[in-house]
Amino acid sequence: MTPTVVPDAFTAPPRAVDGASAQAVFAALQQRAEALGTTLRTPPPEPTTCCGRGCNGCVWEGFLDAADYWRQEALLQLSD
């Protein structure tokens, strides 16, 4: 009888809401990729030009959108 292999439980991280949670998402998915022997593309860099006034179209909004795109792409790559 062949033993049943149960894949380890992996819960995909949720969408990032700030810089710290984005870095946590990047780290979790990169760690998962390393464990699977896969290489992910480099995550987007955090913005350095925010003025802190809460502008409409803030650079952080663009960064968080890019971080979510990276997360979704990584999850697709890791699910293969």
Buried (B, 14 or more C-beta within 10 A) or exposed (E): EEEEEEEEEBEBBEEBEEBEBBBBBBEBBBEBBEEEEEEBEEBBEBBEEBEEEEEEEBBBEEBBEBBBEBBEEBBEBBEE
